[in-house]
């Protein structure tokens, strides 16, 4: 039976070739007068995108401050730096140029500037909830995190090694400007890691024991098949614009809550398990997800068997006759094979890390401590479960 739900997706999407030239006009329409640009630096500058955005903003009389140097698994220290700049320059709008790391950093800065009397890290520790947030927009260059249309935000505290999420509709971007052309220069590893992240945002909502809607399932399955098809195309032909466009749009749809309508909120334990890997070893997020998912799936599938059978049939195309257990296991094996076919790891050894027993225990305890009362939907996990999943993924 489907659950009651509220679907809220207010982000305006401007999609296609040359749409970055509209940035200034769109932000002016939303009342921006002094914008903080948040970006990594190298690719945005090399592609000429940064100059185009600056010109577009200046044409509309919008003042600009800048924060560069954002890295994958975005750091709390850059958030604090952005808050300092924003206070000094009286910023009233945040514009991220890049992917999820830049957007999440911009969201965190927006929270910090809106409530300067508090430490923004308290939100990620879930000590309090935000009451205000400055407006955020993005010019997307990486299809992966879906942060351009989502309420989510993930920041790493580099001093403690904690990678933590905070979700709040206050930070949903006002506008997402999306030109697939700017993803063509990405290395294959980054492109395919992004594809894994997009798929996992859908799969986290798909493998549940808390009710489902048929239309939501059908959308999720079509999205997964589409991403897999185009991930393979891009692995062989990275310049294919149509495949880039399919992936970029899928990234937004996968994480704006559309594929979770009617379920119980999703599982999200693969993400939470990976957050500890990312916090400890600073790995690429999508690759970390593909490395831990097969072990998680084999640990939980018997507790969520009908969903894994449906996934095997409708997504992975498994046609063999046999027991539900055999069909589900075949689907998991097929996903492992897919990961490897696009150059993604299917365990931590292939990811290039070999955590010690002590490190696995630390990650398991941290993961459970960060989960609070939500420890999965496919199966409720304990610390012992997390240890076993990490061990079997090693």
C-alpha positions as a printed NumPy array, in Angstrom:
array([[  0.   ,   0.   ,   0.   ],
       [  1.253,   3.477,  -0.846],
       [  2.018,   5.975,   1.903],
       [  0.686,   9.502,   2.057],
       [  3.249,  11.941,   0.71 ],
       [  4.027,  15.568,  -0.007],
       [  5.974,  16.314,  -3.175],
       [  7.767,  19.656,  -3.273],
       [ 10.107,  20.457,  -6.157],
       [ 10.244,  24.23 ,  -6.624],
       [ 13.517,  24.534,  -8.537],
       [ 13.178,  26.14 , -11.964],
       [ 15.266,  24.217, -14.501],
       [ 16.756,  25.975, -17.533],
       [ 18.214,  23.235, -19.707],
       [ 20.144,  23.064, -22.97 ],
       [ 22.887,  24.597, -25.052],
       [ 24.051,  28.153, -24.208],
       [ 21.597,  28.566, -21.306],
       [ 24.431,  29.73 , -19.036],
       [ 24.172,  33.075, -20.83 ],
       [ 20.849,  33.653, -19.049],
       [ 22.385,  33.464, -15.578],
       [ 22.497,  37.194, -14.858],
       [ 18.985,  37.838, -16.147],
       [ 17.544,  34.986, -14.092],
       [ 19.264,  35.967, -10.851],
       [ 18.313,  39.606, -11.341],
       [ 14.693,  38.516, -11.688],
       [ 15.001,  36.792,  -8.316],
       [ 16.294,  39.94 ,  -6.635],
       [ 20.021,  39.179,  -6.451],
       [ 22.251,  42.235,  -6.037],
       [ 25.516,  40.811,  -4.611],
       [ 26.292,  37.192,  -5.467],
       [ 28.922,  34.878,  -4.023],
       [ 30.234,  32.558,  -6.74 ],
       [ 31.244,  29.162,  -5.316],
       [ 33.326,  26.902,  -7.561],
       [ 36.265,  24.558,  -7.811],
       [ 38.325,  26.576, -10.237],
       [ 40.146,  24.599, -12.878],
       [ 37.41 ,  23.23 , -15.133],
       [ 35.069,  26.22 , -14.875],
       [ 37.936,  28.542, -15.761],
       [ 39.418,  26.316, -18.475],
       [ 36.063,  25.898, -20.239],
       [ 35.4  ,  29.626, -20.215],
       [ 32.247,  29.1  , -18.181],
       [ 33.403,  31.247, -15.292],
       [ 34.005,  34.234, -17.55 ],
       [ 30.622,  33.776, -19.22 ],
       [ 28.841,  33.734, -15.882],
       [ 30.758,  36.765, -14.612],
       [ 29.919,  38.7  , -17.772],
       [ 26.256,  37.725, -17.57 ],
       [ 26.007,  38.902, -13.961],
       [ 27.858,  42.177, -14.577],
       [ 25.606,  42.933, -17.544],
       [ 22.703,  42.968, -15.088],
       [ 24.535,  45.173, -12.598],
       [ 25.003,  42.372, -10.064],
       [ 28.083,  42.622,  -7.825],
       [ 30.286,  39.541,  -7.462],
       [ 32.402,  38.007,  -4.723],
       [ 34.094,  34.644,  -5.172],
       [ 35.034,  31.526,  -3.263],
       [ 37.119,  29.054,  -5.246],
       [ 38.944,  25.858,  -4.438],
       [ 35.978,  23.601,  -3.642],
       [ 37.031,  19.942,  -3.76 ],
       [ 35.155,  16.618,  -3.872],
       [ 33.763,  15.638,  -0.455],
       [ 33.45 ,  19.394,   0.254],
       [ 35.113,  20.64 ,   3.415],
       [ 33.728,  22.5  ,   6.385],
       [ 36.669,  24.913,   6.388],
       [ 35.617,  26.238,   2.942],
       [ 32.082,  26.692,   4.26 ],
       [ 33.43 ,  28.804,   7.111],
       [ 35.578,  30.774,   4.657],
       [ 32.525,  31.445,   2.491],
       [ 30.545,  32.606,   5.515],
       [ 33.326,  35.051,   6.403],
       [ 33.37 ,  36.441,   2.86 ],
       [ 29.588,  36.627,   2.765],
       [ 29.369,  38.584,   6.005],
       [ 32.069,  41.035,   4.979],
       [ 30.63 ,  41.624,   1.496],
       [ 26.925,  41.576,   2.472],
       [ 26.09 ,  38.741,   0.098],
       [ 22.389,  38.179,  -0.644],
       [ 22.566,  35.251,  -3.104],
       [ 24.723,  32.134,  -3.579],
       [ 25.595,  30.809,  -7.054],
       [ 27.419,  27.49 ,  -7.353],
       [ 29.291,  26.671, -10.554],
       [ 30.161,  22.991, -10.759],
       [ 28.671,  19.812,  -9.324],
       [ 27.379,  18.579,  -6.012],
       [ 30.437,  19.678,  -4.029],
       [ 30.091,  23.317,  -5.092],
       [ 26.312,  23.273,  -4.654],
       [ 26.447,  21.652,  -1.22 ],
       [ 29.09 ,  24.153,  -0.123],
       [ 26.892,  27.004,  -1.347],
       [ 23.898,  25.608,   0.543],
       [ 25.883,  25.305,   3.763],
       [ 27.191,  28.872,   3.384],
       [ 23.635,  30.06 ,   2.724],
       [ 22.506,  28.511,   6.011],
       [ 25.431,  30.073,   7.852],
       [ 24.828,  33.556,   6.46 ],
       [ 21.104,  33.451,   7.188],
       [ 21.704,  32.553,  10.849],
       [ 25.134,  34.   ,  11.652],
       [ 24.624,  33.682,  15.392],
       [ 24.92 ,  29.886,  15.137],
       [ 27.618,  27.429,  14.042],
       [ 26.414,  25.903,  10.761],
       [ 28.002,  22.529,  11.636],
       [ 25.293,  22.125,  14.289],
       [ 22.855,  21.466,  11.453],
       [ 24.92 ,  18.527,  10.236],
       [ 25.231,  17.226,  13.791],
       [ 21.42 ,  17.496,  13.989],
       [ 21.646,  19.549,  17.162],
       [ 19.162,  22.035,  15.693],
       [ 17.186,  22.741,  12.528],
       [ 17.543,  25.734,  10.234],
       [ 14.966,  28.511,  10.337],
       [ 16.349,  30.561,   7.45 ],
       [ 18.564,  30.188,   4.382],
       [ 19.757,  32.627,   1.717],
       [ 18.681,  31.804,  -1.867],
       [ 20.875,  29.43 ,  -3.86 ],
       [ 21.189,  28.744,  -7.604],
       [ 23.566,  26.645,  -9.679],
       [ 25.205,  26.383, -13.063],
       [ 25.737,  22.642, -13.303],
       [ 28.856,  21.07 , -14.826],
       [ 28.718,  17.551, -13.354],
       [ 25.758,  15.164, -13.536],
       [ 25.86 ,  13.155, -10.313],
       [ 24.681,  14.403,  -6.941],
       [ 21.34 ,  15.897,  -7.977],
       [ 21.94 ,  18.679,  -5.476],
       [ 20.802,  21.205,  -8.094],
       [ 17.143,  20.302,  -7.404],
       [ 17.318,  18.546,  -4.026],
       [ 16.972,  19.551,  -0.399],
       [ 20.119,  17.598,   0.505],
       [ 23.538,  18.865,   1.485],
       [ 26.617,  16.823,   2.53 ],
       [ 29.724,  18.342,   4.132],
       [ 32.901,  16.742,   5.504],
       [ 34.447,  17.979,   8.732],
       [ 38.096,  17.475,   7.874],
       [ 39.166,  17.787,  11.531],
       [ 37.009,  14.9  ,  12.749],
       [ 36.714,  12.852,   9.536],
       [ 32.914,  13.043,   9.758],
       [ 30.946,  13.254,   6.515],
       [ 27.406,  14.306,   7.388],
       [ 24.19 ,  15.249,   5.604],
       [ 21.547,  17.835,   6.36 ],
       [ 18.259,  17.888,   4.437],
       [ 15.915,  20.865,   4.441],
       [ 13.625,  22.359,   1.808],
       [ 14.896,  25.818,   2.752],
       [ 18.031,  25.134,   0.672],
       [ 16.395,  23.845,  -2.49 ],
       [ 17.949,  25.921,  -5.285],
       [ 15.781,  28.558,  -6.897],
       [ 17.202,  27.857, -10.359],
       [ 19.307,  25.134, -11.938],
       [ 21.01 ,  26.168, -15.185],
       [ 22.037,  22.992, -17.007],
       [ 24.039,  22.794, -20.227],
       [ 25.172,  19.202, -20.929],
       [ 27.998,  20.507, -23.116],
       [ 29.98 ,  21.367, -19.991],
       [ 30.096,  17.744, -18.859],
       [ 31.964,  16.584, -21.978],
       [ 35.397,  17.421, -20.579],
       [ 34.985,  15.206, -17.509],
       [ 37.303,  12.203, -17.146],
       [ 35.516,   8.902, -17.732],
       [ 35.96 ,   7.873, -14.092],
       [ 34.157,  11.001, -12.906],
       [ 31.392,  10.624, -15.475],
       [ 30.751,   7.012, -14.517],
       [ 30.985,   7.75 , -10.794],
       [ 28.277,  10.312, -11.382],
       [ 26.138,   7.735, -13.158],
       [ 26.457,   5.409, -10.167],
       [ 25.442,   8.196,  -7.789],
       [ 22.377,   8.977,  -9.911],
       [ 21.349,   5.331,  -9.954],
       [ 21.92 ,   4.963,  -6.22 ],
       [ 19.698,   7.93 ,  -5.413],
       [ 16.928,   6.029,  -7.18 ],
       [ 17.806,   2.613,  -5.752],
       [ 17.87 ,   3.964,  -2.198],
       [ 14.221,   4.875,  -2.637],
       [ 13.361,   1.68 ,  -4.52 ],
       [ 14.518,  -1.024,  -2.083],
       [ 12.01 ,  -0.509,   0.711],
       [  9.603,  -2.497,   2.821],
       [  7.303,   0.417,   3.516],
       [  4.833,   0.582,   0.649],
       [  5.126,   1.634,  -2.98 ],
       [  3.222,   3.189,  -5.875],
       [  3.256,   1.402,  -9.236],
       [  3.762,   4.654, -11.169],
       [  6.689,   5.593,  -8.921],
       [  8.244,   2.156,  -9.442],
       [  7.808,   2.446, -13.211],
       [  9.48 ,   5.875, -13.25 ],
       [ 12.357,   4.605, -11.109],
       [ 12.915,   1.542, -13.279],
       [ 12.876,   3.574, -16.497],
       [ 15.339,   6.048, -14.996],
       [ 17.711,   3.247, -13.978],
       [ 17.578,   1.595, -17.401],
       [ 18.138,   4.949, -19.111],
       [ 21.183,   5.784, -16.991],
       [ 22.709,   2.344, -17.543],
       [ 22.238,   2.562, -21.307],
       [ 23.768,   6.012, -21.541],
       [ 26.569,   5.28 , -19.065],
       [ 27.759,   2.57 , -21.438],
       [ 27.455,   4.946, -24.413],
       [ 29.559,   7.583, -22.622],
       [ 32.153,   5.02 , -21.556],
       [ 32.874,   4.457, -25.274],
       [ 31.854,   7.836, -26.723],
       [ 32.27 ,  10.61 , -24.132],
       [ 31.387,  13.364, -26.599],
       [ 27.831,  12.139, -27.234],
       [ 25.632,  15.15 , -26.422],
       [ 22.339,  13.243, -26.317],
       [ 23.729,  10.752, -23.809],
       [ 25.102,  13.629, -21.73 ],
       [ 21.679,  15.288, -21.761],
       [ 19.919,  12.076, -20.7  ],
       [ 22.325,  11.61 , -17.794],
       [ 22.156,  15.228, -16.66 ],
       [ 18.355,  15.283, -16.555],
       [ 18.26 ,  11.877, -14.874],
       [ 20.519,  13.219, -12.125],
       [ 17.97 ,  15.881, -11.221],
       [ 14.985,  13.537, -11.363],
       [ 16.754,  10.921,  -9.242],
       [ 17.207,  13.214,  -6.247],
       [ 14.313,  15.681,  -6.279],
       [ 12.185,  13.056,  -4.439],
       [ 10.115,  12.08 ,  -7.498],
       [ 11.24 ,   8.447,  -7.331],
       [ 10.263,   8.22 ,  -3.655],
       [  6.635,   9.356,  -3.856],
       [  4.46 ,   6.914,  -1.933],
       [  7.183,   4.896,  -0.221],
       [  8.362,   5.072,   3.386],
       [ 11.177,   7.558,   2.762],
       [ 13.683,   5.098,   1.359],
       [ 16.554,   3.054,   2.75 ],
       [ 19.686,   5.216,   2.248],
       [ 21.97 ,   2.896,   4.204],
       [ 24.311,   2.43 ,   1.229],
       [ 24.855,   6.186,   1.259],
       [ 25.373,   6.264,   5.015],
       [ 27.826,   3.38 ,   4.894],
       [ 29.702,   5.123,   2.065],
       [ 29.808,   8.426,   3.943],
       [ 32.075,   6.771,   6.499],
       [ 34.31 ,   5.413,   3.732],
       [ 34.464,   8.87 ,   2.159],
       [ 35.117,  10.559,   5.494],
       [ 37.97 ,   8.193,   6.349],
       [ 39.562,   7.61 ,   2.928],
       [ 38.41 ,  10.609,   0.817],
       [ 37.272,   8.418,  -2.086],
       [ 35.112,   9.519,  -5.019],
       [ 31.542,   9.258,  -3.783],
       [ 29.999,   7.336,  -6.693],
       [ 32.87 ,   4.852,  -6.737],
       [ 32.47 ,   4.343,  -3.002],
       [ 28.79 ,   3.594,  -3.535],
       [ 29.448,   0.965,  -6.19 ],
       [ 32.091,  -0.61 ,  -3.94 ],
       [ 29.733,  -1.062,  -0.979],
       [ 26.367,  -1.741,  -2.698],
       [ 26.907,  -5.405,  -3.682],
       [ 27.831,  -6.329,  -0.112],
       [ 24.861,  -4.369,   1.266],
       [ 22.523,  -5.989,  -1.275],
       [ 23.618,  -9.523,  -0.427],
       [ 23.217,  -8.747,   3.268],
       [ 19.645,  -7.434,   3.039],
       [ 17.973,  -8.951,  -0.04 ],
       [ 16.25 , -11.858,   1.736],
       [ 14.471,  -9.318,   3.951],
       [ 13.315,  -7.376,   0.877],
       [ 12.992, -10.228,  -1.586],
       [ 10.006,  -9.096,  -3.726],
       [ 11.737,  -5.784,  -4.467],
       [ 14.996,  -7.473,  -5.448],
       [ 13.141,  -9.91 ,  -7.705],
       [ 11.312,  -7.041,  -9.39 ],
       [ 14.603,  -5.168,  -9.788],
       [ 16.246,  -8.225, -11.348],
       [ 13.417,  -8.661, -13.845],
       [ 12.538,  -5.058, -14.712],
       [ 15.888,  -3.292, -14.458],
       [ 18.612,  -5.893, -14.959],
       [ 16.66 ,  -7.937, -17.512],
       [ 17.067, -11.295, -15.73 ],
       [ 14.966, -13.918, -17.547],
       [ 16.143, -17.169, -15.947],
       [ 13.609, -19.433, -14.285],
       [ 14.235, -20.37 , -10.69 ],
       [ 13.427, -19.488,  -7.113],
       [ 12.982, -15.889,  -5.994],
       [ 16.307, -16.164,  -4.19 ],
       [ 18.11 , -17.285,  -7.343],
       [ 16.53 , -14.491,  -9.406],
       [ 17.426, -11.837,  -6.818],
       [ 21.017, -13.081,  -6.595],
       [ 21.29 , -13.021, -10.386],
       [ 20.156,  -9.39 , -10.371],
       [ 22.823,  -8.446,  -7.843],
       [ 25.498, -10.235,  -9.882],
       [ 24.321,  -8.433, -13.028],
       [ 24.667,  -5.061, -11.285],
       [ 28.207,  -5.956, -10.213],
       [ 29.025,  -6.801, -13.825],
       [ 27.545,  -3.502, -14.957],
       [ 29.691,  -1.551, -12.497],
       [ 32.823,  -3.226, -13.788],
       [ 31.768,  -2.725, -17.425],
       [ 31.901,   1.06 , -16.933],
       [ 35.139,   0.993, -14.933],
       [ 33.592,   1.224, -11.477],
       [ 34.677,  -0.894,  -8.494],
       [ 32.422,  -3.581,  -7.028],
       [ 34.291,  -3.874,  -3.713],
       [ 36.701,  -1.832,  -1.617],
       [ 39.758,  -3.669,  -2.899],
       [ 38.869,  -2.581,  -6.438],
       [ 38.304,   0.913,  -5.038],
       [ 41.931,   0.881,  -3.938],
       [ 41.486,   0.724,  -0.175],
       [ 41.89 ,  -2.092,   2.352],
       [ 40.452,  -0.953,   5.693],
       [ 41.814,  -2.678,   8.781],
       [ 39.491,  -4.423,  11.215],
       [ 39.89 ,  -1.46 ,  13.561],
       [ 38.948,   0.997,  10.821],
       [ 35.894,  -1.089,   9.893],
       [ 34.737,  -1.099,  13.518],
       [ 35.215,   2.667,  13.681],
       [ 33.242,   3.2  ,  10.464],
       [ 30.431,   0.916,  11.628],
       [ 30.057,   2.66 ,  14.984],
       [ 30.215,   6.115,  13.405],
       [ 27.661,   5.135,  10.796],
       [ 25.166,   3.874,  13.355],
       [ 25.719,   6.888,  15.592],
       [ 25.01 ,   9.207,  12.662],
       [ 21.88 ,   7.285,  11.62 ],
       [ 19.866,   8.051,  14.715],
       [ 16.582,   6.173,  14.452],
       [ 16.786,   5.567,  10.69 ],
       [ 18.827,   2.463,   9.99 ],
       [ 17.299,   1.24 ,   6.761],
       [ 14.045,   0.114,   5.194],
       [ 15.078,  -2.954,   3.201],
       [ 16.418,  -4.239,   6.528],
       [ 16.988,  -2.469,   9.825],
       [ 20.743,  -2.582,  10.387],
       [ 22.732,  -2.773,  13.607],
       [ 26.405,  -2.115,  14.25 ],
       [ 27.077,  -5.819,  13.729],
       [ 25.304,  -5.685,  10.36 ],
       [ 27.398,  -2.696,   9.305],
       [ 30.601,  -4.491,  10.324],
       [ 29.624,  -7.535,   8.278],
       [ 28.773,  -5.417,   5.223],
       [ 32.114,  -3.607,   5.401],
       [ 33.988,  -6.876,   5.935],
       [ 32.338,  -8.572,   2.97 ],
       [ 33.039,  -5.533,   0.767],
       [ 36.74 ,  -5.593,   1.595]])
